[in-house]
């Protein structure tokens, strides 16, 4: 869904599938939290475009989904969820 709405690049969608699968496997609660974070941060990005334009000025670029690097940055949270199982 994130790829279709252009919130994720193709590489970001693949990474999100892997991170999401691992997170849900470790804990449904953590998986729901991860999805909630993704949805709210995507909405905040879309709503905050005008503010971002003011802050970044001419450096502002419209569009562009999260890449695999941005998705993998959530991996520490996934690891912590996995450690909860031990």
N, C-alpha and C positions, 0 to 999 in steps of 0.2 A: 504494500500500500504506500509506503514512504517513497518508493521509486516512482510509482505512478503519479504521485503528487509532486514530484521533483524535490522532495525533502532529502532524498538520498541519491547519490550518484550510483552507477551500476556497481562499482567496487564497494561503495558504502552499503548497498543493499545486501551484497554477498556477505560482507563482514557482519552486518546487523543480524542476518539469519544465523550465522555461527555463534555470535555472542548471545543472541536471544535464546537459541537452542540450549546452549550450555547453562545460561542463567535459569531458564525454566526447569531444566533437568535438576539443578541443584535445589531450587525452591520456587514454587509457584508464586509465593508472596514476593520474592525478589524479582521474578519475571514480570509480574504486574507492576511493580514499582518502576522497573526499567521502561516498560511501555508507557506508563504515565509520564515519566520524565521526558521521553522522546516526544510525545504528543504535546505536552505543555511547552517544551522548549521550541518546537516547530511553530506552534501558534504564536509564541512570544516573538520569534524571529519575523514572522509575517506581519504582526501588528506593529512592531517597532521599526519598520523600514524608514519612516520619515525621520525618526530620531537618529537612526544609524546614518542616514544621509547627512544630517546636520553635523554629526560628530566626525565622520570620515571625509566629508566634502567630496572633492573630485576623485578620491581614491575608492569611492563606493562602487561596488559592482552588483548589479541586480541578478538575482537567481543563483544557481549553483547549489547543488545538494551537498550534504555532508559526505565526505570521502571516507575510505576505509581507515585512514589515520585518525579521523575524528571519532569514528565508531570504536576503534580499538582503545581509545583513551578511556573508555568505560570499562575496560577489562579488569582493572583493579577491583571495581565493585563486584564484578562477576566472580573473581577469585575469592573475595571475602564471603560472598554467598555460598560458594562451594565449601569453604572452610567451616561454615556453620553446620555442615552435615557431619563433620568429624566428631 
